[in-house]
Amino acid sequence: MRTPLILLVLSVATAAGLHALSGPTLTLPLALAALSSIAALILTLGVLRRARRTRRTAPKARAEVTRRASARPVPRPVPRPVPRPVPAAKSRPKPRFARRLTARAPHVILDGSNVMHWNGEAPQIDTLRDVIAALQAQGYRPGVVFDANAGYKFGARYLDDRHFAKLLRLKPDRVLVVPKGEPADPTILAAARELKAKVVTNDRYRDWAGDFPEVAGSGLLVKGGYHDGKLWLDEQALAQAA
């Protein structure tokens, strides 16, 4: 603000000096001095206006700065750690089919690929149904295990657990078709060992006697077949404790 005032004073003083030297006659130096005085006056008025506006807004600006500085930041909630579930104690793994059948006892396991041939050379679903019905009538809960190719013996396609369960009128968790390339025999014997169940079959499982020596004894395998069109089961073996 001091610079415009100094210019105004110098311009006025110059104009007064020129007027005193040249008299009342208007000369070019006198005219320039007068214009400089007017410009300095306009500049001074602009500076005064801005200074007044600044004085008006300064308190508000200072108050806003003070308010922002005194405002406390809102603390963010600290996330609570999620407790991790404690892993259950490891138990000895059970054969896959045995895990399905641990709901109730007593259990009995059918070698489906063997029993289906009991009533003649051709495999029959009705033969399996007859054996299942006879076992259920004696209070057993049968489960059936098939080789992977069992479906092709009844049709030109693969049949899985659910297909056979529907044909046998059993729940899907009571039927197992082993994967392709895997024999059903070790699955049957492992489930029978785990569940202490009988195995209904005419197979002697001699190839598996090394891993399952119990097949050489009595009380595990239950034979059966048809005589004069009627189903028979080895009731003595079925009643014998495993």
C-alpha positions as CSV (number, residue, x, y, z in Angstrom):
1,M,0.0,0.0,0.0
2,R,2.9,2.4,0.6
3,T,4.0,2.3,-3.1
4,P,0.8,3.8,-4.5
5,L,0.8,6.5,-1.9
6,I,4.4,7.5,-2.7
7,L,3.6,7.6,-6.4
8,L,0.6,9.7,-5.7
9,V,2.6,12.2,-3.6
10,L,5.4,12.4,-6.2
11,S,2.9,12.9,-9.1
12,V,1.1,15.7,-7.2
13,A,4.4,17.3,-6.3
14,T,5.7,17.1,-9.9
15,A,2.5,18.6,-11.2
16,A,2.6,21.4,-8.7
17,G,6.3,22.2,-9.6
18,L,5.6,22.3,-13.3
19,H,2.6,24.5,-12.8
20,A,4.7,26.9,-10.8
21,L,7.3,27.0,-13.5
22,S,5.1,27.2,-16.6
23,G,2.2,29.2,-15.2
24,P,-1.3,28.7,-16.2
25,T,-0.4,27.4,-19.6
26,L,-1.0,23.7,-20.1
27,T,2.1,22.0,-21.4
28,L,2.9,18.4,-22.2
29,P,5.0,17.7,-19.0
30,L,2.2,19.2,-17.0
31,A,-0.4,17.0,-18.7
32,L,1.7,13.9,-18.1
33,A,2.1,14.7,-14.5
34,A,-1.6,15.2,-14.1
35,L,-2.3,11.8,-15.7
36,S,0.2,10.2,-13.4
37,S,-1.5,11.7,-10.5
38,I,-4.9,10.4,-11.6
39,A,-3.5,6.8,-12.2
40,A,-1.8,6.9,-8.8
41,L,-5.1,7.9,-7.2
42,I,-7.0,5.1,-8.9
43,L,-4.4,2.6,-7.9
44,T,-4.5,3.8,-4.3
45,L,-8.2,3.5,-4.2
46,G,-8.0,-0.1,-5.4
47,V,-5.5,-1.0,-2.9
48,L,-7.6,0.5,-0.1
49,R,-10.7,-1.4,-1.3
50,R,-8.8,-4.7,-1.3
51,A,-7.3,-4.0,2.1
52,R,-10.8,-3.3,3.5
53,R,-12.1,-6.6,2.0
54,T,-9.2,-8.5,3.5
55,R,-9.9,-7.1,7.0
56,R,-13.5,-8.2,6.7
57,T,-12.8,-11.8,5.7
58,A,-9.7,-12.4,7.8
59,P,-11.5,-13.2,11.1
60,K,-13.7,-15.8,9.4
61,A,-10.6,-17.4,7.8
62,R,-8.8,-17.5,11.1
63,A,-11.8,-19.0,12.8
64,E,-12.1,-21.7,10.2
65,V,-8.4,-22.5,10.5
66,T,-8.8,-22.6,14.3
67,R,-11.9,-24.9,14.0
68,R,-10.1,-27.3,11.7
69,A,-7.0,-27.4,13.9
70,S,-9.0,-28.1,17.0
71,A,-11.2,-30.8,15.5
72,R,-10.3,-34.2,16.7
73,P,-10.0,-37.0,14.1
74,V,-12.6,-39.7,14.4
75,P,-10.9,-42.9,15.5
76,R,-11.4,-45.8,13.1
77,P,-12.7,-49.0,14.6
78,V,-10.0,-51.5,15.2
79,P,-11.0,-54.8,13.5
80,R,-11.3,-57.6,16.0
81,P,-9.4,-60.8,15.1
82,V,-11.5,-63.6,13.9
83,P,-10.9,-66.7,16.0
84,R,-9.7,-69.6,14.0
85,P,-11.6,-72.9,14.5
86,V,-9.6,-75.4,16.5
87,P,-9.0,-78.4,14.3
88,A,-10.6,-81.6,15.5
89,A,-8.4,-84.4,16.7
90,K,-7.4,-86.6,13.9
91,S,-8.9,-90.1,13.8
92,R,-7.9,-93.1,11.9
93,P,-9.3,-92.8,8.4
94,K,-12.1,-95.2,7.6
95,P,-12.7,-96.8,4.2
96,R,-14.8,-94.6,2.0
97,F,-17.9,-96.9,1.9
98,A,-17.7,-97.6,5.6
99,R,-18.1,-93.9,6.3
100,R,-21.5,-94.0,4.6
101,L,-22.8,-96.9,6.6
102,T,-21.9,-95.9,10.1
103,A,-25.4,-94.6,10.9
104,R,-26.9,-97.7,12.4
105,A,-26.2,-101.4,12.9
106,P,-26.2,-104.3,12.2
107,H,-24.7,-103.9,8.7
108,V,-24.2,-106.4,5.9
109,I,-22.4,-105.8,2.7
110,L,-23.4,-107.3,-0.7
111,D,-20.8,-108.1,-3.4
112,G,-23.2,-106.7,-6.0
113,S,-21.2,-107.9,-9.0
114,N,-21.2,-111.5,-7.6
115,V,-24.8,-111.7,-6.2
116,M,-26.3,-110.5,-9.5
117,H,-25.3,-113.8,-11.1
118,W,-26.8,-116.1,-8.5
119,N,-30.0,-116.9,-10.4
120,G,-28.6,-118.1,-13.7
121,E,-25.7,-116.9,-15.9
122,A,-27.2,-113.6,-16.9
123,P,-27.0,-110.8,-14.3
124,Q,-30.3,-109.7,-12.8
125,I,-31.3,-106.8,-10.7
126,D,-34.2,-108.8,-9.3
127,T,-31.8,-111.2,-7.8
128,L,-30.2,-108.3,-5.8
129,R,-33.6,-107.1,-4.8
130,D,-34.6,-110.5,-3.5
131,V,-31.4,-110.7,-1.4
132,I,-31.8,-107.2,-0.1
133,A,-35.4,-107.8,0.9
134,A,-34.5,-111.1,2.7
135,L,-31.7,-109.3,4.7
136,Q,-33.9,-106.4,5.6
137,A,-36.6,-108.8,6.8
138,Q,-34.0,-110.1,9.3
139,G,-33.2,-106.6,10.6
140,Y,-30.0,-106.0,8.6
141,R,-29.2,-102.7,6.8
142,P,-27.6,-103.9,3.6
143,G,-25.1,-101.9,1.5
144,V,-24.1,-102.9,-2.0
145,V,-20.7,-102.5,-3.7
146,F,-20.3,-102.9,-7.5
147,D,-17.3,-103.1,-9.9
148,A,-17.1,-100.1,-12.2
149,N,-18.3,-102.1,-15.3
150,A,-21.4,-103.4,-13.6
151,G,-23.7,-101.0,-15.4
152,Y,-22.6,-102.4,-18.8
153,K,-23.9,-105.8,-17.8
154,F,-27.4,-104.4,-17.7
155,G,-27.2,-102.0,-20.6
156,A,-24.8,-100.2,-22.9
157,R,-23.7,-97.5,-20.5
158,Y,-22.1,-96.8,-17.2
159,L,-24.2,-96.7,-14.1
160,D,-23.1,-94.8,-11.0
161,D,-24.2,-95.0,-7.3
162,R,-27.5,-93.1,-7.8
163,H,-28.6,-95.2,-10.8
164,F,-28.1,-98.5,-9.0
165,A,-29.7,-97.1,-5.8
166,K,-32.8,-96.2,-7.8
167,L,-32.9,-99.7,-9.4
168,L,-32.4,-101.4,-6.0
169,R,-34.8,-99.0,-4.2
170,L,-32.1,-98.0,-1.7
171,K,-30.8,-94.7,-0.6
172,P,-27.8,-93.4,-2.6
173,D,-25.5,-93.6,0.4
174,R,-26.1,-97.4,0.6
175,V,-24.6,-98.1,-2.8
176,L,-21.1,-97.7,-4.1
177,V,-19.7,-98.1,-7.6
178,V,-15.9,-98.2,-7.3
179,P,-13.8,-96.0,-9.7
180,K,-12.8,-97.4,-13.1
181,G,-9.6,-99.6,-12.9
182,E,-10.1,-100.3,-9.2
183,P,-11.4,-103.7,-8.0
184,A,-14.3,-103.8,-5.7
185,D,-13.0,-106.6,-3.5
186,P,-10.6,-104.6,-1.2
187,T,-13.3,-101.9,-0.7
188,I,-15.8,-104.6,0.3
189,L,-13.4,-106.3,2.7
190,A,-12.1,-103.0,4.2
191,A,-15.7,-101.8,4.9
192,A,-16.6,-105.2,6.4
193,R,-13.6,-105.1,8.7
194,E,-14.3,-101.5,9.8
195,L,-18.0,-102.2,10.5
196,K,-17.6,-105.8,11.7
197,A,-20.1,-106.7,9.0
198,K,-20.9,-109.8,7.1
199,V,-20.2,-110.0,3.3
200,V,-22.8,-111.7,1.2
201,T,-21.0,-113.4,-1.7
202,N,-19.9,-116.7,-3.2
203,D,-16.4,-115.3,-3.8
204,R,-13.7,-116.6,-1.5
205,Y,-11.4,-113.6,-2.0
206,R,-8.3,-115.9,-2.0
207,D,-6.3,-113.2,-3.9
208,W,-6.8,-110.8,-0.9
209,A,-6.1,-113.3,1.9
210,G,-2.7,-111.6,2.5
211,D,-4.2,-108.2,3.3
212,F,-7.4,-109.7,4.8
213,P,-6.6,-113.0,6.5
214,E,-10.1,-113.1,8.0
215,V,-11.5,-114.3,4.7
216,A,-9.9,-117.7,5.5
217,G,-11.9,-118.1,8.7
218,S,-15.6,-118.6,9.3
219,G,-18.2,-116.0,10.2
220,L,-17.3,-113.3,7.6
221,L,-18.6,-114.6,4.2
222,V,-22.2,-115.6,3.7
223,K,-23.0,-117.8,0.7
224,G,-26.3,-117.9,-1.1
225,G,-28.1,-118.9,-4.3
226,Y,-31.3,-120.2,-5.7
227,H,-32.8,-123.7,-5.4
228,D,-35.9,-124.6,-7.3
229,G,-36.4,-120.9,-8.0
230,K,-36.3,-120.0,-4.3
231,L,-33.6,-117.9,-2.6
232,W,-31.5,-119.4,0.1
233,L,-28.8,-117.9,2.3
234,D,-26.3,-119.5,4.7
235,E,-28.3,-118.7,7.8
236,Q,-25.7,-120.3,10.0
237,A,-22.9,-118.1,8.7
238,L,-25.2,-115.1,8.9
239,A,-26.1,-115.7,12.5
240,Q,-22.5,-116.5,13.5
241,A,-20.6,-113.7,15.3
242,A,-18.0,-112.1,13.1
